[in-house]
Amino acid sequence: MTADTSGAGRYEEARAVHENDGVADRCALIEAAGRCFAELGYDKTTEAVIAESAGRSVTDFRRHFRSTKDAFHAVAAAVFEKFLEAQRTAVPPDADPRTVLGAATAAFIDTVYSVGRLFTVIEARAAVDPVVGEQLSQAHTRILARYTRFIEGLDEAGIARPCAEAAQLARKLSDAQWRGAAHLIGASPDEQRRFIVEMTAAAERFIGFDCDTELVERPAC
């Protein structure tokens, strides 16, 4: 005799729909929270403000987050994941290293443009919130580690001649890209694109495709 599992099947289907709705609600709240923190700052962003921006209720908010502070931690984690994802740019496995470098540089800088002023709020909170400070430290360490391994791989393969020790060079390049891009948040698309081209060319030189001796940072706008 075959057991009737239709009831169980309907239960599993309903549970899956409920879980998917819950994920969608959480994502909507995180996205809305990011907008609110960027526009209003940390202190003026409340549970009610986030819920309204997401088109949800405060009750919905409290199903996913214990407090505004908890929501901010989720926002910061999502932002840091964007920067890590920028280094996973899909390129063919046999792509020219310059293509890989150009794609990764553009993705990183575009992430700065897209995150915008929110990162300033995150940096400020990192100074007073140990959780955000640890999130920032871990993300920075992982980003630099990947960039360092990329440079070391080119050096070991004899493809490039880095102009400095790999870890030091990775830090200087990523810092220059971040600071320059941060000054161009809200600038015209042409100016933003031009900066990506400039930083890609600079990275090629300093990594050793066309070796130079000094890393010159873009001045503040």
C-alpha atoms as one frame of an Amber mdcrd trajectory, in Angstrom:
protein
   0.000   0.000   0.000   1.314   3.462  -0.892   0.988   6.105   1.770  -0.812
   9.301   0.870   1.832  12.016   1.088  -0.148  14.797  -0.554  -0.745  16.517
   2.789   2.953  16.428   3.640   3.784  17.689   0.186   1.445  20.632   0.546
   2.954  21.418   3.950   6.503  21.422   2.552   5.415  23.624  -0.335   3.724
  26.104   2.019   6.774  26.155   4.272   9.058  26.848   1.305   6.842  29.737
   0.200   6.870  31.140   3.740  10.655  30.867   3.974  11.101  32.549   0.589
   8.789  35.369   1.654  10.845  35.747   4.820  14.093  35.997   2.858  12.524
  38.557   0.522  11.303  40.632   3.494  14.736  40.557   5.126  16.487  41.553
   1.891  14.018  44.402   1.348  14.577  45.651   4.886  18.376  45.500   4.552
  18.254  47.387   1.263  15.938  50.009   2.721  18.059  50.312   5.856  21.120
  50.960   3.736  19.350  53.785   1.932  18.123  55.302   5.194  21.494  55.134
   6.932  23.165  56.726   3.909  20.591  59.526   3.580  19.779  60.251   7.223
  22.815  59.024   9.109  22.854  56.458  11.888  21.192  58.416  14.683  18.185
  59.583  12.668  17.391  56.161  11.234  14.756  54.338  13.267  12.930  51.034
  12.998   9.828  52.858  11.773  11.773  54.782   9.134  13.357  51.598   7.788
  10.066  49.698   7.781   8.264  52.486   5.940  11.053  52.773   3.363  10.841
  49.013   2.750   7.047  49.044   2.533   6.849  46.813   5.595   5.533  47.210
   9.114   7.553  47.668  12.288   6.308  44.225  13.278   7.869  42.844  10.097
  11.099  44.622  10.977  11.166  43.057  14.452  10.682  39.583  13.019  14.118
  39.899  11.439  16.098  42.332  13.585  16.355  42.910  17.313  17.089  46.619
  16.895  18.272  49.314  14.498  21.805  48.428  15.581  21.215  44.808  14.561
  19.934  45.975  11.162  23.024  48.128  10.733  25.241  45.094  11.307  23.351
  43.298   8.519  23.764  46.304   6.215  27.499  46.486   6.896  27.881  42.757
   6.229  26.072  43.140   2.895  28.285  46.078   1.906  31.483  44.209   2.743
  30.267  41.205   0.773  29.815  43.477  -2.254  33.475  44.437  -2.086  34.547
  40.810  -1.757  32.289  39.830  -4.652  33.950  42.520  -6.780  37.117  40.423
  -6.727  35.249  37.399  -8.059  34.637  38.994 -11.448  33.884  36.307 -14.003
  36.550  36.133 -16.701  37.656  33.208 -18.897  40.222  30.988 -17.119  42.762
  31.644 -19.866  42.186  35.409 -19.923  45.133  37.756 -20.209  46.218  38.934
 -16.725  45.628  42.534 -17.833  42.011  41.628 -18.569  41.642  40.092 -15.105
  43.250  43.117 -13.454  41.108  45.552 -15.447  37.881  43.702 -14.646  38.696
  43.470 -10.921  39.746  47.130 -10.715  36.590  48.306 -12.472  34.383  46.097
 -10.291  35.984  47.358  -7.069  35.713  51.032  -8.020  32.156  50.605  -9.323
  31.288  49.110  -5.926  32.584  52.249  -4.221  30.410  54.351  -6.523  27.332
  52.193  -5.853  27.773  52.049  -2.060  28.313  55.786  -1.988  27.990  57.725
   1.243  26.879  54.657   3.170  30.483  53.558   3.545  31.294  56.808   5.353
  28.588  55.973   7.885  29.970  52.447   8.255  33.502  53.733   8.842  32.231
  56.118  11.519  30.327  53.326  13.272  33.364  51.039  13.109  35.130  53.429
  15.489  32.469  53.012  18.199  30.827  49.636  17.469  33.150  46.623  17.978
  31.008  44.406  15.748  31.245  46.776  12.782  34.919  47.351  13.517  35.572
  43.621  13.321  33.493  43.305  10.151  35.519  46.075   8.529  38.830  44.595
   9.639  37.979  41.121   8.347  36.725  42.393   4.989  39.794  44.579   4.517
  42.105  41.689   5.391  40.371  39.338   2.944  40.379  41.891   0.118  44.071
  42.653   0.569  44.930  38.948   0.848  43.305  38.198  -2.499  44.957  41.148
  -4.205  48.310  40.158  -2.713  47.980  36.566  -3.956  47.150  37.834  -7.442
  50.283  40.001  -7.539  52.454  37.226  -6.084  51.147  34.800  -8.717  52.101
  37.148 -11.545  55.554  37.593 -10.034  56.124  33.864  -9.555  54.998  33.131
 -13.116  57.342  35.780 -14.475  54.417  37.626 -16.039  55.099  40.880 -14.191
  57.760  42.548 -12.063  56.037  44.215  -9.080  57.641  47.500  -8.105  57.260
  46.768  -4.387  56.542  43.873  -2.020  53.185  42.356  -2.990  51.298  43.046
   0.255  52.529  46.653   0.391  51.650  47.221  -3.246  48.171  45.689  -2.824
  47.489  48.020   0.109  48.655  51.142  -1.725  46.691  50.344  -4.865  43.462
  49.486  -3.043  43.762  52.586  -0.840  44.348  54.818  -3.871  41.385  53.267
  -5.676  39.118  53.690  -2.652  40.068  57.286  -1.871  39.930  58.422  -5.487
  36.594  56.711  -6.141  35.130  58.078  -2.898  35.846  61.618  -4.105  33.973
  60.869  -7.334  30.750  59.541  -5.822  28.048  61.546  -7.554  30.391  62.753
 -10.316  29.494  62.412 -13.981  29.664  58.922 -15.522  32.417  60.109 -17.874
  34.595  61.268 -14.994  33.936  58.083 -13.056  34.853  55.940 -16.083  37.975
  58.005 -16.696  39.173  57.332 -13.156  38.761  53.583 -13.676  40.871  53.780
 -16.830  43.518  55.813 -15.013  43.680  53.456 -12.036  43.810  50.363 -14.251
  46.751  51.824 -16.176  48.470  52.768 -12.910  47.958  49.272 -11.482  49.487
  47.731 -14.618  52.582  49.911 -14.208  53.071  49.337 -10.491  52.406  45.590
 -10.674  55.064  45.447 -13.314  53.488  45.077 -16.717  55.103  48.456 -17.315
  57.080  49.041 -14.127  57.334  52.473 -12.526  58.934  53.452  -9.239  56.441
  55.636  -7.398  52.730  55.343  -6.688  51.144  58.759  -7.151  47.723  59.137
  -5.555  44.898  61.070  -7.134  44.408  64.417  -5.334  41.127  65.119  -3.589
  38.468  66.834  -5.690
